[in-house]
Amino acid sequence: MINLIEPTLITWILLIFGGLFIFLLALLVQLQAVIRPDSQKTKNLVIGKGEDYRDKTHRSLSYGAGWADVLIWFPLLVIGNVGVILGQEWGYGLWLASGAISIYINIVLWFSECEYVYPSSGPLVYYTYYWEFFVYWGFAVIIYSSLRLAGITF
């Protein structure tokens, strides 16, 4: 017998917030980074308005992160969302992985990009969209998924 984990209000909040503010916006940015990595539009979205890559390594990091998101993170997130909606344990497992990736890359970006992205985007945009949304969502999904997999219902 399969033990289903019924979605709760918190499940739907994490799904909607993650879908709108994490997945859709990040997908648009990362597809732009993969398809047109050297365009000014991509650079405006990834590192800030009017900014340019500091060097080839910076451009390669942006391009590689775009591909990593498209090939690994987005599929984990989409398939995990489907699994969570269906009440499947594996969906919550994929959410755990997605949350860990979200936290990991944004801690790396905090140290490597803050001095460049922050001045051009300002504190409100930088500390919400560029950094906090991903970190908060990642921690929330990890904690929530762990508790749900442990049998705790909210």
N, C-alpha and C positions, 0 to 999 in steps of 0.2 A: 504494500500500500504506500502510495506517495503522500508525503506530508506537505500540504500546500501552506504557504505563508501568505495569508490574505493581506492585500495592501490596506494601509490605514491612511488617515489624513496626512500624517507625516510623510508617508511614501509618496503621495501625490504632490505634496509641496516640494519634496526633493526632485521628483521627476519633472515638474513644471519649471521650477527654478533652474535646474540643471539643463533642461532642454532649451529654454529660452536664453538664459544668460551665459551658459557655459558652452553648450554644444553648437547651437545655431550661429552665434557670433564668432566663436572660435573656428568653426568649419569654414565660414566665409573668408576669414582672415588667412587661415592656413591653406586653403585652396588657392587664394591669390598668391601666397608665398611660393607655392609649388609651381603654379602655372606661369607666373610672371615675377620671378624673384628680384629682378633688377628694376622693376618699374617704381616710379616715385609713389604711386598709390600704395604699393606693397610696403615700401619703406615708411610711408606716413602711418599705415595701420600697425606695423610691427614695432617700429622704433620711435615714432613720433613725427609730427608734422615738420617737413622741411629738413629732416635729419638724413644723413647718409650713413652707410655702413662704415665702420671705423677702419676695417681692413678686410682681406679675403677670408680670414677666419671668422669674423663676425657675420659676413654674408653666408658662409658655409654653415654656421650654427643655425641661422635663421632658416635656411633652405632645408637642412637636415631635420630640424624640429618640425617643420611643416610636413615633411614626408613621414616622420615618426607618428605624428598625430593622425594623418590620413590613413596610414597602414595599420597602426596598432591601437592608439587610444580611442579614436572615434568608433571603430568596430566593437571594441570592448564595451564602450558606453552604450551604443545602440542595442547590441545583443543583450547586454545586462539589463537595460531598461525593459526590453521585451520579457526577459525572464522574471523580473520583479513584478511586472504587471500580471504575468501568468501565475505568480505566487511560487515560483520555482527557487529552490535553494541555490542552484547554479547562477541564477540571476543576481542574487545577493553576493555570491562569490566574485562575479565579474564586477559588480559595483565596488567591492573592496579593492580590486586591482585598479579600477579606474580612479578611485579616490586617492590611492597611493601614488599613481602616476601624476595626478593633478597637483598634489602637495609637493612631490619631488621636483618636478620641472619648475614650479613657481618659486621654490626656495633657491634653485640654481639661478633663475632669472632675477630674483631679488638682488643677488650679489653681483651679477654680471651686467644688468641693464639699468638699475636704478638711477645711476648718475646721468644716463642719456635719455631715458624715457620720461622720468619724472619732470624735468624742467620743461619739456615741450608739451606734456599732457596736463600738468597741474596736479595738485594733491587729490582732488576729488576723484578724477578719472583714474589716476594711478593707483590710489589706495583702495578703490572699489573694483573697477573692472580689471585692470591689469594685474592685480595681485590678490586682494582679499576674497573676491568672489570665488576664485578657484581654490584657494586654501581653505576657506570656511566650508565650501561645498565638499571638498575632499575629506576634511575631518568629520563633517556631519554624516556623510555617506559611510565612512569607515565605522564610526561609532554605531550608527543606526543599524547597518548591516550585521555587525558583530552581535548586537543585542537581539536582533530578529533571528539570526541563526542559532542563538543560544536559547531560543524559545520565549523570549520576553516580548510581550505585546503591549502596545501603547494605546 
